[in-house]
């Protein structure tokens, strides 16, 4: 990506509850890409976030400067900061041209409405609040006040715009713009670390299926483990999370001996796994999986995908019968059938992988993402 020297510098402060290195997940990766891909368009980024151990308070990364304050409590994964959070956020807002929030994080709403920054703000709407329904009732007034105060609201796919009762609401619909999440290819390791295959005990040249992500309740991994019993190939699960021990116990209980829990992997190891997998499987069964950044990773590496139809952006990234297969959620039988279809047909897997790469280049590349967000920031800033 080449720097557009004609663009004046723009300072953007991103705001979310966590960022690297404290948490590694799809939303954090999406933020990293917002920062990285807008650099060639004259955007300088700072990320403001909370951390259980914010020492050092300031971290300089290739894509941005990270400013951290302490997370004192995290009920329902909603990190809450102290007085110092409000002071630091206000200071950063005064130095910025645009604020960029990630939704949902109710504490950000409080920060924004208390600090009352005098600069324009945009928000990327990643997901409806799905699980905490009774909390959502209490949060609704604050949420609508926050969304109404935004200059723009970004939906990550046309599917989510169409199916979200919030984004399609007349109160905010005119503010919504659709910008798919994306990845700049040069931000990933060029060469994979093949030592990962020795560590997890599988042959690199043998076909295997791959899951990558934080082990959360909505990822549908219990269905994948049940499906694995009917698949004659390793199923590699990469990631850590609260569900880890329960999932390992389930694999032992159902005797899914081909399931390999790889735990945390480095970026170069992840690249090696993505390059050689037969397909990336994302069995998420709830709308909390609003987009699936890992699907974009797989498409970038030219791998076919298997995902579930949950009415979100996952079916925008993974086009059924083109870039992979989309099956019914909560169905180990359909998951197994899709995996066995790609396992048995080398030509089909290769065709879908090539189509996935082409779709990545069309919709999810770094230049496409950076150009769209830089334009949005400048339009917001007036």
Secondary structure by P-SEA (a helix, b strand, c coil): ccccccccbbbbbbbccccccccccaaaaaaaaaaaaacccbbbbbbbbccccccccccccccbbbbbbbbcccccccccccaaaaaaaaaaaaaccbbbbccccaaaaaaaaaacccbbbbbbbccccccaaaaaaaaaaaaaaaaaaccbbbbccaaaaacccccccccccccbbbbccccccccccccccccccccccccccccccccccccccccaaaaaaaaaccccbbbbbbbcccaaaaaaaaaaaaccccccccccccaaaaaaaaacccbbbbbcccccccccaaaaaaaaacccbbbbcccccccccccccccbbbbbcccaaaaaaaaaaaaacaaaaaaaaaaaaaaaaacccaaaaaaaaaaaaaaaac
